[in-house]
Structure formats: C-alpha cells, structure tokens
Amino acid sequence: MAAFTAAVSAWDADMLEMDVRLTRDGEVVVIHDALVDRTTDGAGPVSSFSLAELQRLDAGYRFVDLQGETSFRGKGVRVPHFEEVLTAFPGTRLNVESKEPEAAGPLVEIILRNGAQDRVLVAAAGEARRRSARGYPGPWGASRHHILLFWALHRLPGNGPYTPGADILQVPEVWRGMRILTRSLVRAAHRRNLPVQVWTVDDPDDMRRLLSWGVDGIQSDRPDLLADILVEKYGRPPPPGLRKRGDGG
C-alpha cells in the first residue's frame, strides 16, 4: 500500500500493477511470491497463513531503498487484501495478475461486487491460472500463449492472420534471450486496435526509446523517473512529487 499510495499521490500513476494469491482461509491478498520469506519477516507459503496471520507480518521488513536503508521496516507495512487496494484507489485503473488458479474466481467476485470491472484488467501468464475467471466482462490481458503466437506470426505478409483474444498486450522487451518487443510488433498490434504495455522498465533511456516506438504504457518500479520524461517530452502536467522536488522539498 505504501508503494501504491506513493505512485498515485506523488507521481500520478495511471495504473497500478499487482499480483494476487489466496490465504489459507480463502482471502485474496496482494503479493507476488508464493512464499512470504523474501519480502516479510515471516517464512512459509502464503497459502499456509490466514488473512489475520498474514497481516501480522512486517511486509516492509526486507525492503531496501535507493540509499540502501531498510526504511520501511517496523512502519506498519503489511500485505493488503485486494479489496482494500481496490477501494483505496477508486479513480485508478488496476492491472491484476492471478498467480494461481484458485485466486482468479474470488478475484473476479470482488471486482464485480464493487462494480469495478471497467477499471480492472485481469491478467495471467497462463490461461490455466485464470480459468475460473472466464466470462469476466472487464478487460482481459493477453496470456503468454497469445503473445508468443502473435510475436511469431505478425512478421508474415500482411502482419499475419492472428489476432489475440484479448484487449491488451503486456510484454517484456526481451524474454529468455529473445527480443519480443519491436517497432513492427507495436505497429501490428495497433493495426488490430491492441494497446501495448511493456514491463519492467526502470532505465530512463529505455523509457524514452520505447515511448518513441509508440508503446501505450510502461510498467516501472521508478514512476519518478518516468514522470520526468512524460513532463519533459510529452507535456504532461508535473505530478506533485516532481513539483515538490523542484521546490527543494
């Protein structure tokens, strides 16, 4: 929540990207790893904790900032429930990946209960991870299968015959040594009215290059650096974090 709050309030992020899993008692929580060990002061699978047990862990315990300090340790940072994130940012789009098949159905139930299907994109690396979300009326991200097939076929004459059954392509620039994102892939996607977002880009030179290719979104751990570029090159209004920094704050 600390990262999401900073991204939205300080840097005017248009969209928040996150991953969800289920607790032992069937609650949808926002956490990437299957284990809590890397990011909290606890140990073991997320699925072995109840929601209450999970939220007693310090989720800022192992975070190290740009100065090398554990600046969020002991500050009350915890693993949030997905619904908490959804309701805390009512004007922000969310990109949510189900990391396990069991989480997809409950995830969609929460989205629909809150009437948020117009602003929550359901993503998954593989279709098996979101099978229980089939029929979701909101935006649907392309899976790895969609992306690789489109990548392989778009270079055929006429950009190939294949259009993914999805609303958006979210791709890495390079995956397992293969270049996925190219100018031609962006153009081919746009011909099919498919926006292209690229992850995860933290270098300013890469941000500038990819934006010049026409990508529609950049997923980044450094929204502060991206904000600088969007203001400088594209005339976006300076976000509060940039204005404060400019005032010496």
Secondary structure as GFF3:
##gff-version 3
##sequence-region A 1 249
A	DSSP	alpha_helix	2	9	.	.	.	ID=ss1
A	DSSP	beta_strand	15	22	.	.	.	ID=ss2
A	DSSP	beta_strand	28	30	.	.	.	ID=ss3
A	DSSP	three_ten_helix	46	48	.	.	.	ID=ss4
A	DSSP	alpha_helix	51	54	.	.	.	ID=ss5
A	DSSP	alpha_helix	82	88	.	.	.	ID=ss6
A	DSSP	beta_strand	93	98	.	.	.	ID=ss7
A	DSSP	alpha_helix	101	113	.	.	.	ID=ss8
A	DSSP	beta_strand	120	123	.	.	.	ID=ss9
A	DSSP	three_ten_helix	127	133	.	.	.	ID=ss10
A	DSSP	alpha_helix	144	153	.	.	.	ID=ss11
A	DSSP	three_ten_helix	157	159	.	.	.	ID=ss12
A	DSSP	beta_strand	169	172	.	.	.	ID=ss13
A	DSSP	beta_strand	174	175	.	.	.	ID=ss14
A	DSSP	beta_strand	178	179	.	.	.	ID=ss15
A	DSSP	alpha_helix	183	191	.	.	.	ID=ss16
A	DSSP	beta_strand	196	199	.	.	.	ID=ss17
A	DSSP	alpha_helix	204	212	.	.	.	ID=ss18
A	DSSP	beta_strand	217	218	.	.	.	ID=ss19
A	DSSP	alpha_helix	223	234	.	.	.	ID=ss20
A	DSSP	alpha_helix	240	246	.	.	.	ID=ss21
###
